[in-house]
Amino acid sequence: MSMTELPRTFALSFGLALALAAAPVLAQETTTEAPATEATAADAPVADGLNMGTEAGEPAAPLTQETAEVGQTYTLAAFELWEQRCTKMADGSDPCQLYQLLKDKDGNNVAEISMFPLPAGGQAAAGATIIAPLETLLTANLLLAIDGTKPKIYPFTFCAQIGCIARVGFTAEEVNQFKKGAKATMTIIPAAAPDQKVDLDVSLKGFTAGYDAVATTLPK
């Protein structure tokens, strides 16, 4: 069963997801799709604080480390289906996370997962922010299994306009399973059809290299 697409532009940095935690929980409703990837006035180059404009109909150029402004998220590198996404900081400390857009069997954009290493010493070696559509059945939680192992259940933390969000943690052993595995499977249940389920593949190709690259951005 196909669920409403979650546009790629809805990807959140972990810091933004934390900030949204204070937002009120919204009723389950259909998400609004983002417009096509056509350039907008906000995408135009800026010089001396002045917007230089952009050609009408020109595709928006992806942000890079050089073109991103403070507070914006840019893609630093790609590792198969994973992307190393970083948030531009004024002091150059740009924190990063490992991002993947998840699609259903019909190729529709459905959910997103962003993973990031955590400082040593805690029970969780890594954290993740998972965004699912607003029409997800929250009481069914979400399930995540690696290479067909017994799945673990994770509750949703809150909902906002961009979707329903789960903030989860992984042990060092589970991170190693991600590194050694071929794919993980995330399962969510549509609120409109609680007797059905949507299985989303999370490719683990390139995960190890991407995760290690993100780990180098942790504060020393």
N, C-alpha and C positions, 0 to 999 in steps of 0.2 A: 504494500500500500504506500502511495506517495504522500508525503507530508509537505506543507508549505515550505518553499525554499527559504533558506536563511542566507541572504546575500553576503558575499565575501567582504563587503565593506563594513559589516557589522562586527568584525574581529575586534576583540578588546584586549588591551594590555592587562596584566594581572592587577596593576595598580588601579586601573579604571574599574575593574570588577569589584575590587574592595570598596571603592568609593560608592558604587551603586548599592552596596549592601544596606545603606541607610535609606534607600528609596523605598516607597510603599510597594507591597506586593500587589500585582495587578491580576485581574481576572483573566482566565484563559481566553485568548482571542486570536484572530488571524494577524500575522505580522504584515507590515507594509513593505513591499519590495522596493529596493533602491532603484533609481533610474539607471539607464544604460551607462556604460563607461565613457560617456562623452565629457569632455573637459568643461568645467564650470569656472566662473570668474575667480573662485577661491583657489583654483589650481594654477593660476597665472603666476609667473615669476615676480618676485618682489625686489625692488632696488631702492635703497635709501628710504624704506618704509612705504614706497609707492607701488601699487599694483600695476604691472606693465601690460596687462591684458593678454588674451589668448585668441587664436583664430577660432571662429564659430565652427562647431562640428569636429574640432581637432580632438583625437583621443587623449584622455588624461594620462600624463606620463607617471609611472610609478615613482613613489618617493624613494630616494636613496639617502645614504648617510650624509651626503653633501647637500642635497636639496631640502631635506626635512628641516622644519623649524622646531624650536623647543616645544615639547609636549606632543609632537606628532610621532606616529609609528611608521617605521620604514623596514623594508626587507634587506637584511645584510647578506644572506647567503641562502642557497637552496640545497637540500639533501633529499633527493628523490621527491616524494610528496610532502616532505616536511620543509618548513621555512623557518629560518632564524629571524625573528622579528624583534626589533629593538625600539625603545622609546628615547627620542632625543632629549638629552638633559643639558642644562646650561653649563655644567661643569665638565661635560664630556664623559661622564660615567655610564652612559646609556645602558640600562638594564635590558636584558634580552630574554626571550622565551622561545620554545619550539612549538610551531603552529601547524595544524593540518585541518583542511576543510574536508568534512565527511559527506559522502554522497550515498543515496540509496541505489538499489539495483537498476533503476531507470536513469541514473546519472543526475538526479536532482540534488542541489545543495540542500542539506538538511541540518547539519550540526557542525560544531567546531570544537577542537580541543587544543589547549595551549598548556604545555608542560614546562616546568622550570625546576632546577635543583634548589635545594634548601641548605642552609648552613649545617655543618656537621654537629652532631650531638643530640638532635631531636629524634622522636620516634619516626617522623616522616622524613625520608631522604629527598623526596621530591613532592611538588604540589602540581595541581592541574586545575584549570578553569574550563569547564565544559558548558557550552551553550546549546540548548535544544529549543525547538519551536514552542511558542506560547500554547499551542493546542496539545502539548504533551500531557498525559495523565500523571500528575505529580505524585499521587498516592502510590503509584506503581514503582516509583523511583527509577533509577537507571541501573542496568547491569553491565559489567565489563569483564570479559574473559580473555585470556591470552592463550592463543594456540589451542583452543578447545578445552582448556582447563575449567574447573568449576568456577563459575562467575562470582564476583563480589557485588554486593548491592550498595549503592551510594544514593543518599537522598538529595533532592534539589534544595538549594539554600534559599533562593528567592527568585522572583520574576521581575523583570523590568520590560521596557518597551522593546528591547532588542531580543528578548527571549527569556527562557527559564534557565537559571544558572546553578550549576553544582560546583562547589569548591571542594576538591578531594585531595587526599594525601596518599603517597605510596611509600612502602618500606624500601630499604636498600635491596632486599631480596626481590621485591616486585620490579624495581628498576632494572635489575639484572635480567629478569624474565623478559622485560621489554627489549633489552639489548640483544638477547639470544633468540628472540622469537621472530616469526615471519609475519604474523598479523594478530591484532586484537579485534574483538567483536564487541561493539556497544549496542545494547538493546534498549529501546524506548517504546512506550505504549501510547498510541493516539487516544486522546480523550473521547473523540467521536466514535471510536471503534475499540473499546477496551478488551474485546476478545481477540484482537489481532496485535501483532508486534512488528516493529521495524528494526531490522538488524543492519548495522552500519559497520563496514570494515574499516579498521584503522591500520594502515600499512605500517610495518615496522622496518621496512627497507630504508636505510639511511639514518635510522634513529640514533644509533650509537655515535656516529660522527657528529650529528646535529646536537645531541645532548651534551657531548663533551665540549663542543664549540660554545654552547650557551653557558656551560659551567665556568668557562674562562672569564665570563663577564661578572661573576659574583664578586662582591666587595672582598678585598683581602683582609 
